[in-house]
Amino acid sequence: MSGTLYVTANLHFHDLLGILTNLLEWEKDASPNLSDMAFQIHKKFDDYYGDWAKTNPMVLIDVVFDPRYKLNFIIFSFRKALSQ
């Protein structure tokens, strides 16, 4: 299937969550270079996705309308990522 034949916006949420998880993990790394770089990138990431009000609502709405996921999945995913 071609990406132009079906909607893929619901996949962006999983990508964003993966980026956030990696940044949080790298900030705890023993290497000061990696830790500092991850902290700087995390600050920039927070400019766009650090708050529910800043997050593009279409990314979240697409996940809710995806039959495999619902609103509880979004809440669970953010809580899990932020608890690390």
Secondary structure, DSSP 8 states (H G I E B T S, - for coil): --TTSS--THHHHHHHHHHHHHHHHHHT-S-HHHHHHHHHHHHHHHHHHSSTTTS-HHHHHHHHHSTT--HHHHHHHHHHHHT-
